[in-house]
Amino acid sequence: MHGWIGKILRVDLTTRTCTTEPLDEKIAKDYIGGRGLGIYFLNKEGNPKADPLSAENPIIMATGPLTGTGAPTGARYMVMTKSPLTGAVTCSNSGGMFPTEFKKAGFDVIIFIGKSEKPVYLWIDQGTVQLKDAGHLWGKNTHETTDLLLAETHDRAKVACIGPAGEKQVLFASIMNDKHRAAGRSGVGAVMGSKNLKAVVVRGKGRIPLADPDRFKAFNKSILDIFKEGIKETPLGLTVNGTAGVVMATQNFGVLPTKNWQQGTFDGWEKIDGKQLTKKYLKKNSACYGCPIGCGRLTKVDDQGFEGEGEGPEYETVYAMGSNCMIDNLSAITKANYICNEMGMDTITMGATIGCAMELVDRGYLPEDQVGRSLKWGDAQALVDLTLMTANREGFGDQLAQGSYRLADQYGHPELAPVSKKQEFPGYEPRGAQAMGLAYATSPIGGSHMRGDPAYFELFSVPKPMDPHIWEGKAKVTKAFQDLSAIIDSAGLCIFFAVRNLAAKDLGVAPTGILEYINAATGINYTLEELMQAGERVITAERLFLTKAGFSRKDDSLPDRLTKVPMPKGPAKGLVCHLDEMLDEYYEEQNWTDNGIPREERLEELGLS
Amino acid sequence: MELQIKLYSDIKQFAPGDTAVFNLTLPSPSTVGDVIDILKIPPAQAYTILLNGRRAELSKPIEKKSILVILPEITGG
């Protein structure tokens, strides 16, 4: 095979056996790779009713046909399993250097099944596979673990691992690779922890075989030439201020979630914006393999009490730990971000859960003596202290480790949790960005913007602007962006480059550039229609898993405060999110029933029946 | 009529004075496009224009006591 390696590694953690099997060419074509192959194997081998933290739940890591090929941002891998936070699928993905090395080490996909009796790690050295004892690594943070593993395997190997939060099964524990990059969402780290799987270490060799290297190279040059020409006059915002530069946009649109999603503007926004981060803490940019953007931030904080060094924060972290908690102290936000990276936790759910706890206290539903300290809006020290306590499940941190929904439910007010399918939202207020509400509600992983990101057309004017206040006509465009995301996630690309540079410049966002890359890499010669249908297949296959797990329209929901309570102030004042109206149109676009279940004829069309 | 203008990032260079937030007196009627012309902002750089928090086309008429925000290209998440 070309583009794909053509090999799957199966690791039975219960029996400690590793076997390889070929990747079926038709399955590869139908599901592309990454997210697509992840859901294919989860549907085939997983049980939608399984306890996510039991041996019955497999965890699948998958690269795509463009991972490691040199296609711009072709650096990603996907982690697919049943989520302990949501009970739905995970789709947690990450870039950096690990995914390319994983593929060059000899495999497209690793399927972990069962559960190890003792802590282990997987070591793949240029195709040779071993499960090794990880007893000495248990309890170590992700940075210590990475350093120790590099010392005992190979200094050029790459590491993905969990920290103490994953070991203690914090429901939103992440898997960290290359120390700072995160498969962050939905608790994939807790699933690894439940299996006593501490890390995956990989060392590869050579290049990914391409079907037509000359065609690939020529197309790559043309795409990069256009990209470089475009940034000549104005450098890309992502490169200059990282993703945190988005604070300026969301504040001005009035969709910067603030005070646990009670309002969409934050008076202290200029203190936490990407520009401040660049000015005060940026040491240099960092980029994933093959990325011409370099949105990563290597930062250092010297401010007393919050000293540290690492990567971040991203926009989502700044919203969740900043405006959402009424915290305008960027050094504290950055410090809490470092703790999440080192201990292995999702920054979005962490910040949103602390914000929710602050509101529970503010309204008198959660006594501060339960928290063990004061917990007022804007308390930067509380953010840092509670983040560390959560990773260790210490004191009140043990309650925060469940995420906001279970916390708020425990104190009798689940409606205060900013979630869909029990997963916390990223930082765009659906009352002032209607399609974002639809994307949150219909994402297969719960609250997420990365499974089809309407911020592009509602806020960033890419490829064309749509009025964010209007709900009409949004279902069709949201579905088109979801399909595009499924293809990007399956190919092994990053949304930041692909949406702007590898899709059609209209709101149908057909994956024209991705098609050329995939065909040159694999030699499969997809038609545009076949590739677009593969994206739809991935999304429908995920929906099938959710349907079997018991999800339906009732779960494609938003909290009442977004659909019934008008935005109190700012540019989106007076608006609510019209989710129900958009959902009707959306299901029609998908050919799902009114209850959100894929129709039999749709399954047949996609070869899923 | 008077209009408040807020410019961000690289677009600040088009402010007439030292501050990126300033007032501009305009004849009535005026449009968003008239303001872009007066400030000599290349249209490609005025990526997203918000009039009183709403997206605005260049042809949009400006009403009294409005706030006009001009944002550069931004992506992220």
Interface residues (C-beta under 8 A of the other chain):
Chain A: E233 T234 L236 G237 L238 V240 N241 G242 T243 A244 G245 V246 M248 A249 N252 F253 G254 G274 K275 C295 E314 Y315 E316 P426 G427 H449 M450 D453 A455 Y456 L459 F460 S461 V462 P465 D467 P468 H469 I495 F496 R500 G570 P571 A572
Chain B: K6 Y8 S9 D10 A44 Q45 Y47 T48 L50 N52 G53 R54 R55 V69 L71 P72 E73 I74 T75 G76 G77
